[in-house]
Each structure stands twice: as structure tokens, then as C-alpha cells.
Amino acid sequence: MDAAPLHIRTLGKFSIRYQDTEISVSPRSRKLCLLLAFLLQERNRVVFSGELTGLFSGEDAPDTAALNALKAILHRARTFLDQLWEGAGHTLILSREGGYQWNPEFPLVLDREEFLRLCQLGDRSRRESRRLARYLEALALYQGDYLSPLTGHPWADQEAERLHQHCLRIALDTLTLLDRQQRWQEAAEVSGAAIALEPCHEELCRAHMRALLQMDRRSEALRAYEEFQDQLLVRSGVMPSDQLRELYRLAQGSGDPRSVTPANLLERILEEHQPGAMLCEYDFFCTVCRSMARMAERTGAALHVVLISLAGTEPDRLAQHSLDRAMAHLQEIIRVQLRRGDVFTQCSASQFILLLPMADYPNSQMITTRILRAFARQYPHSPVRLQTSVQPLRSAQPEDEA
């Protein structure tokens, strides 16, 4: 057939172009999209009516209603194709005995098939320059995932995933070749397009930032990292790797070392994971207590403090070295016995204060008893005795509200 070929896009959007006329399938027209895409992919054979109705409904045996619905969809498809030229619908979709077929003699260029052909040519190329050229051509065709209007349909999803993985592999191989040739602008474009398809792929983000930094486009590199981190936190709940954060610090350059950024915010304020309660300085402990008391006042949650004092078992004053050793032992027992959300401090040479959030009075007494028993069990011959006091912690009220 000597007619000009059809150019059909299925990657990113679904459109058909003939000479100067291009028509696009609406994302809302899922059945129309599915029918045309399936007939195009299977154009070398007759597709029987039962197979088409099964594609739409998932049932193998079509009934009268399903066959009538298929005829309605075929009518819509032919009317849609008639926008290319008069009679295009019946020229391109042929009725066969028991089924239908996309006209196999009408020339066409299908981007999905061209993409796979270029990938294969690149894979077979021995010369690096030819392989890179074919890969770049293939990636230029991949404007988005296959048949996005059909997302969720098993037939379309299977092929979309296969093509997506092809694209990801080709993009990573292409970035390696571009990096080797120091073609940074192209590397930034390829990695940027790939990240749009794989927002949480760290290797792509690393390649993108590296290319931008090589061109001294620091602000773009910073923005790329921050967008990647946001996506990673939303989808996976984890932070980027140390290697990627190091690139981010490099992009920051010689800024204020005390400045806080979205990338290092959690790194600055969070401690390394440690079991048990948190020991803090007395002044900071008081600040935490005041903040927790305000919160408890608003929420009505229980909040108690425990004072533990050490004294000698004999009437004489306890020797300093014995007191220091006993305080060190008690500190470790308190840290282990309390929860990670609890805070405690040493307020004098012989006293600790414990803050117990979300603990009522009986629970606070029970926690205190557990600490006393653990100390007695581990240090039965210690020359100290422990005295305790449990009190509710409330925010101070103005006099007129008391």
C-alpha cells in the first residue's frame, strides 16, 4: 500500500497521526483505548469477538449484551478514526468472519515497537558511540509509561511494567556512557526525565545531582535532592543514603555551618538510636517538664515525676567514693528500666529526678518499685538506701484560676 504511514503514540499518551492530522484518545475513554491498542498490537491476526468481550469483561463466554456492547465500542472506534480521513474507520478496522482485525497492510509506525527496536540495536552495538546514539533515540521516544489511560487493567499493566523496566535499564546504561564522556547537559536531561518516571530511584537522583554539580548548577541540585527526599519520605518513610546526603552537602558549598536545611533537619535534631530513657542536664530537664506539663494541661494526660534520693544505711555520712559508685550504678538501672520516651536527670550529688509521661500514680509507683528492686537485686551489699517520692506534675495556674 502506497499510503503515508500512521504514526501512533502509546508512550505517555495515546494518539494517532496521519499526515497533518492528529487525534488523541481521551483518558476517560478506557474501552475505546483498550480496543484500539489491542487491535494494533495483535494486527497480524484476526481477534475473535469472544476474545474482545473477555478483554472488556473478564468473562470467556460472551452473551448477547456483551456482543452488543462490543458492536457499540467498535462503532465509536470507527467514528473516532474517521477524523483522520473520510472512511478511515472501516479502512483500518476490518470485519472478519467471527472477529475483527486492524488492517495489516496499512503502513504504520508504532512508538512502542520502535522503542524496543532501538533498545535491541543499542544492546547489539559493539561500538560505544553507536550504542549511546541508539539508547538516546529510544529514550527520546519514551515520553511516559505505556497506555497510561489503561492503568489498572491487567493486559495493559503487564506490558507497561515490561517497557518501564526496559526504559529504566536503558537510562542507567546511558547515564554511565554519558558520564564517561562528560556530556553533563545530556546526562542531566536523561536523569531528570527518568526521575519523573521513578521518583524514588536513588541512583537516578545521584546521577542527576552529579551532572548538575559538574555544570555548577548548585541551586538545581539542591532542589532535586529536596524533591527526592520528600518523595522518599512520603512513599517509604526513610531518609536518603549517606552518599546522597554527602552530594547535598557538596551542593550547599561554603554556607553557614549552623544553617538547617530540609536535608539535615532530622539529622541535626535527632539522636542516634539508643535503648532506654534519655539522661539530660538539669536545666534542660526542667524545660522538658514545663513543656510536658503544658501539653498535659491541654490534653488531660497523666504526668508524674519521681525523686530518688540516696542515703547511707549507717547514721554516719556516706563516703564520697561509695556515693559516686552507687549513683553510677543507679543511673544505669534507671536508664534501662525506663522507656525511650522517658527523661531523667541528676539534680544533686545524691538525687535523680524522673519524668514519667502517660503514667498515672499507680503506674508511677509500680515503675519506681521496679527500679528499687532492680537496684537491690544487682547490688545487694550496697551501703546505700533509696528514698523515693512520686508527685503529679501540673502546670502552674494563675491565682485567679486556682
Secondary structure, DSSP 8 states (H G I E B T S, - for coil): --S--EEEE-BSS-EEEETTEEEE--TT-HHHHHHHHHHHHTTTS-EEHHHHHHHHHS-SS--HHHHHHHHHHHHHHHHHHTTTSTTHHHHHEEEETTEEEE-TTS-EEEHHHHHHHHHHHHHH--SHHHHHHHHHHHHHH--SSBTGGGTT-HHHHHHHHHHHHHHHHHHHHHHHHHHHTT-HHHHHHHHHHHHHH-TT-HHHHHHHHHHHHHTT-HHHHHHHHHHHHHHHHHHH-----HHHHHHHHHHH-S--TT---TTTHHHHH-----SS-EE--HHHHHHHHHHHHHHHHHH---EEEEEEEEEESSSS---HHHHHHHHHHHHHHHHHHS-TT-EEEEEETTEEEEEEET--HHHHHHHHHHHHHHHHHH-TT-SEEEEEEEEE------GGG-
